[in-house]
Amino acid sequence: MSDSPKRFKSEFLRQFVARGAFYDCTDPEGLDELFTGGPATVYIGFDCTAASLHVGSLVQLMTLRRLQQAGHRPILLMGGGTTKIGDPSGKDEARKLLSTEQIEANKRSILSGIRHLLHFGDGPSDAIMVDNADWLDRLEYIPFLRDYGRHFSVNRMLTLESVKLRLDREQPLSFLEFNYSILQAYDFVELYRRYGCRVQSSGSDQWGNVVSGIDLGRRVENVQLFGLTTPLITTASGSKMGKTAAGAVWLNADLCSPYEYWQFWRNTEDRDVGRFLRLFTELPEAEIRRLEVLEGAELNDAKKCLANEATAILHGRSAAEAASETARRVFEEGQLGALLPTIELPASSFPLGALSLAVASGVAASNSAARQLIANHGLLFNDVLVSDPRAEVTLSDVGPDGVIKVSKGKKQHVLVRPVG
């Protein structure tokens, strides 16, 4: 990691470091000069592998947002082309190949969930959204190999962490995936040509791909490009950021409601509160310092503030306030609350085993996880503790409001509504 971050002169980089978002960069002095010399153009790419990004992408999205707030021009690059290849970084096996129609549908859905985080337009600091399919789909194989493939050393590519990890584990790495680094490098050069983009930001796991793009820019355009990486976020207990027993925490409201999103942040581990306030909110440093030293019951106020601010950025202030009020009614007054997540199950599926209902509601990821939840006295139906994993839930358990309340401890609640 670079040993220069504390000497940055540019306001953006100083704040980036102070917020805990800086991991490393190429040529610190040159990058600092670029950011102090006027609006810089910076891109971050997201592949379209699912209908929504998840919380693990939020550091990158906040990076684009902070760049724009500092007067720089962010490029949101959608990987309509690279998604057809599949990024091997951090993967034990090849990603499932998606059709062009699936990729396009995912792109539209992703954008619907995040585009409001930036202001798009034609001004010097207005964001740009582009799709690398616009140029990658038009490449001709032989000319591309001749013009660009000769600049890549296979020896060096074999040392890339994403490649080396798969080879060390003796896991298959297809030639298709092996090309991903070349295409990402080409993206960087193409964005420089089209928009004067000279910086790629990414998670630290993309370092090898970023450096490849910088090297290609030097070779084919004789230009100095730069890389800026952010840390891969894990919780204080070491788990991956954004992963829960029920799966990923999605950014699109139709996959993760504002209330569920609010609850995710409300349940932050104590040791992560200050760090997450800096990374995922826009509160001033003085307020964060005040909140992060709170202890005991008062620390819950800091967590609620984190939940309110993070939810407001993604879903809007009114949605955050509604989620906060629902949580207050549920936890302080014992009411179900209008915004608790609700799922519908066919009435014909009842009676339903306790394990199956826990999994269907999303409070447990599997039958074994549900069984463990029961063993730990953490599964409740209609606020009654479940002690027998063989128990069954019938339609007679449906309350007067037409739902069965499924709870994981005191913090996670889902309403199950039998229909039909």
Helices and strands as residue ranges (DSSP letters): G 5-7, H 11-18, E 24-25, H 28-36, E 41-47, G 55-57, H 58-69, E 73-79, G 82-84, H 100-114, G 115-117, E 128-131, H 133-136, H 141-147, G 149-151, H 154-157, H 161-168, H 175-178, H 180-195, E 199-203, G 204-206, H 207-221, E 226-230, E 243-244, E 247-248, H 258-266, G 270-272, H 273-280, H 285-292, H 297-315, H 317-332, E 342-346, G 347-349, E 352-353, H 354-361, H 367-375, E 379-381, E 384-385, E 392-393, G 395-397, E 404-408, E 412-419
